Amino acid sequence: MPAEDLPAYVEQVRSLVAKRFPVYEVKVSYDAIRLLVRADESTLDKNFEEMRKEMKGHGLVPLINYSKGEHTVTVVRSNRVKKPVNLWINRILLAVTFVTTTLAGTLLWSEYVGAENWLTAENIFYGALFFAVPLMAILGVHELSHYVASKRHGVDASLPYFIPSIPPFGTFGAFISMRDPMPNRKALVDIGIAGPLGGLAVTIPVALIGLYLTANGHSVEGPIGDSGVMAIMIQPLYQLLALFVPMADSMALHPTAFAAWVGFLVTAINLLPVGQLDGGHVARGLFGEKAVYLGYATFALLAIMTIFYDGWFLFAMLVFLLGLKHPAPLNDVSKLDKRTVVLGLAGLVVLAATFVPQPITTIAPDHSFEMNVLGGNATTVAAGSSVEFTILVNNTGNTDSQVRMAIEGIPANWTASLYLSNGTSSDATNVLIFPLDFEDRASVTLMVNVPADVSLTRDLTLVTTASGIERSELLSVTVA
């Protein structure tokens, strides 16, 4: 700014401030004008908001603070460049994200119905209907709620930008761009909490519909396979809603129910009280400058929770890079009314109801089995004859297994062999290997031949293994 224009600029700023706050001193620096003012706390919030909106039209941004018994209004020039609104990016991202969420929904639906060919018109239709539409409705209402609350507080904001991704979600969520600084602590709370509450208002009915569809679907059957399966941890609020929809155990999760689960997850993540997340806005509005300590604690907690779920590490790093400290609003002086405090505290309650330390886990293949020797582990046999033990092996794990049985400690001149009971003794072998499918059982015969010139008691050990799990049975044979 040319030096000859400075007096006029300072006078313009002083007159705009003096309309609402008596000015008794003006200080000019190279980057700002600071005015010491007298402020009535009962009208401060209203007067400052009117001044902020008027100054916005002049390309100016005011800030007010209180220190050492004095109110100071600091005025700086806005560095925002006014650009024409272009909605094509929003529309393109909306369309692309609908395609990617539909693709994710198609995969979910085809797995849900057990379709061999997933890429069919029917699967695509139901993938969009049962997953893409409800999920994008949750995310869209979340961001539009921020947008409406921003407009209500005179804060310029963009329409939602959706972020496409790959399955299983098909999206990284959505966001709006805030083009103005937050005017006051009340706006911080209102705008911050509006998104989670708006999204939650859609997520709850979607969850109830998803639970109903799940309850009227089919149960989960069959082995999980050697690679394991992904499992999700149901949030406390979701568990509460499930009480209203009775269903049998082990029901396959419907894609709509999964969309609701994603909605609850998004709500919880956004409400974390750190940085410029929705929860960070709410915390800064409720607790002022002290909210930074809550942000540090949240970051530390995320780091610790990587023990349960490694995805928290990447999220913690993202939060750290975006900043743990929330910037102050323009008016950091005004007090909050009771309604705003209750609204902010409600956000903390919603966080507790929708957060789980380990949202996603993997169920590993379990090759457990049980053994039972029919008739007991001890028997008596005449010299020069043979005896048989029948062993039942039951697959108690969650996947198909391959079982290996072998006999150890066979005395000299004795013979022992194994064969499946539905086979014949001609199939007998020293080491028996056979498949044992999920929830299946097998009967194995152990045949022991005793020489004619002995009279004693001997112990044999039957060792059975399945994918590293080992069981031993001690069998006692007494020769009469």
WOCOR-V359061 format. One record per helix or strand of 3 or more residues. SS is the DSSP state (hx for helix, st for strand). FROM is the first residue (numbers start at 0). TO is the last residue. If there is no record, write none. Layout:
SS/FROM/TO
SS/FROM/TO
//
This chain:
hx/2/17
st/21/27
st/32/37
hx/40/55
st/59/66
st/69/76
hx/87/112
hx/120/151
st/160/163
st/170/174
hx/184/214
st/228/231
hx/235/241
hx/254/269
hx/277/304
hx/310/321
hx/337/353
st/359/362
st/368/373
st/377/380
st/385/394
st/400/407
st/414/419
hx/424/426
st/430/435
st/440/448
st/456/465
st/468/478
//
